[in-house]
Amino acid sequence: MALTGGGFGPEASVVASLVCGVPTVLLLRRARRDGRIRRRATAGH
């Protein structure tokens, strides 16, 4: 059931999680490396 998502459907499967999660991690790492992610501004500064 973990591979197919069971009764909830394919969006709950391990495969779907990997297909979405791996590119997300790779893109976030690249954005951080390229300096495209900045710290959030603090209130009052």
C-alpha contacts under 8 A as a table, 3 or more apart, distances in Angstrom:
res1	aa1	res2	aa2	distance
1	M	4	T	5.28
1	M	5	G	5.46
1	M	6	G	4.69
1	M	13	S	7.76
2	A	5	G	5.39
2	A	6	G	6.92
2	A	12	A	7.84
2	A	13	S	5.55
2	A	14	V	5.93
3	L	6	G	8.00
3	L	13	S	5.00
3	L	14	V	5.21
3	L	15	V	6.24
4	T	9	G	6.92
4	T	10	P	5.47
4	T	12	A	7.44
4	T	13	S	5.02
4	T	14	V	7.45
4	T	15	V	7.82
5	G	8	F	5.82
5	G	9	G	4.95
5	G	10	P	4.92
5	G	11	E	6.63
5	G	12	A	4.52
5	G	13	S	4.06
5	G	14	V	7.43
6	G	9	G	5.80
6	G	10	P	7.51
6	G	12	A	7.79
6	G	13	S	7.79
8	F	11	E	7.60
8	F	12	A	6.44
9	G	12	A	5.99
9	G	13	S	7.44
10	P	13	S	5.28
10	P	16	A	6.97
11	E	16	A	5.85
11	E	17	S	7.74
12	A	16	A	6.87
12	A	17	S	7.36
13	S	16	A	5.31
13	S	17	S	6.39
14	V	17	S	5.05
14	V	18	L	6.21
15	V	18	L	5.16
15	V	19	V	6.07
16	A	19	V	5.03
16	A	20	C	6.21
17	S	20	C	5.33
17	S	21	G	5.65
18	L	21	G	4.93
18	L	22	V	5.64
19	V	22	V	6.12
19	V	23	P	7.07
20	C	23	P	6.03
20	C	24	T	6.37
21	G	24	T	5.10
21	G	25	V	6.24
22	V	25	V	5.29
22	V	26	L	6.26
23	P	26	L	4.99
23	P	27	L	5.97
24	T	27	L	5.24
24	T	28	L	6.10
25	V	28	L	5.17
25	V	29	R	6.13
26	L	29	R	5.19
26	L	30	R	6.23
27	L	30	R	5.06
27	L	31	A	6.10
28	L	31	A	5.06
28	L	32	R	6.14
29	R	32	R	5.18
29	R	33	R	6.12
30	R	33	R	5.03
30	R	34	D	6.10
31	A	34	D	5.13
31	A	35	G	6.20
31	A	36	R	5.09
31	A	37	I	6.21
32	R	35	G	5.13
32	R	36	R	5.85
32	R	37	I	5.39
33	R	36	R	7.69
35	G	38	R	7.25
41	A	45	H	7.45
42	T	45	H	5.99
